């Protein structure tokens, strides 16, 4: 007679939620069990936002690439601004009027 596998129901967790269950739960026959191990005995746990090391590396490289592009763009805009001649600031006309009044002109 073959061993019949008991049907386990799937449970969906994010990685953050699953890590929350990594706590000591109880001791049975001298062995310590965590909450995660107890849940795994009853359910098929599926981590929804889990990524492999390769996927994480590619994602991080893409973030760096996008950020470097923005930095270079901002740098070139800054360099162009430095090369342009500075605009002269015009004195306001109200200061001139006040000075004329004081001097009686």
Secondary structure in CASP SS format (residue, H / E / C, confidence):
PFRMAT SS
TARGET T0000
AUTHOR 0000-0000-0000
METHOD secondary structure of the structure
MODEL  1
X C 1.00
X C 1.00
X C 1.00
X C 1.00
X C 1.00
X C 1.00
X C 1.00
X C 1.00
X E 1.00
X E 1.00
X E 1.00
X E 1.00
X E 1.00
X C 1.00
X H 1.00
X H 1.00
X H 1.00
X H 1.00
X H 1.00
X H 1.00
X C 1.00
X C 1.00
X C 1.00
X E 1.00
X E 1.00
X E 1.00
X E 1.00
X E 1.00
X C 1.00
X C 1.00
X E 1.00
X E 1.00
X E 1.00
X E 1.00
X H 1.00
X H 1.00
X H 1.00
X H 1.00
X H 1.00
X H 1.00
X H 1.00
X H 1.00
X E 1.00
X E 1.00
X E 1.00
X E 1.00
X E 1.00
X C 1.00
X C 1.00
X C 1.00
X C 1.00
X C 1.00
X H 1.00
X H 1.00
X H 1.00
X H 1.00
X H 1.00
X H 1.00
X H 1.00
X H 1.00
X H 1.00
X H 1.00
X H 1.00
X H 1.00
X H 1.00
X H 1.00
X H 1.00
X H 1.00
X H 1.00
X H 1.00
X H 1.00
X H 1.00
X H 1.00
X H 1.00
X H 1.00
X H 1.00
X H 1.00
X H 1.00
X H 1.00
X H 1.00
X H 1.00
X H 1.00
X H 1.00
X C 1.00
X C 1.00
X C 1.00
X C 1.00
X C 1.00
X C 1.00
X C 1.00
X C 1.00
X C 1.00
X H 1.00
X H 1.00
X H 1.00
X H 1.00
X H 1.00
X H 1.00
X H 1.00
X H 1.00
X H 1.00
X H 1.00
X H 1.00
X C 1.00
X C 1.00
END
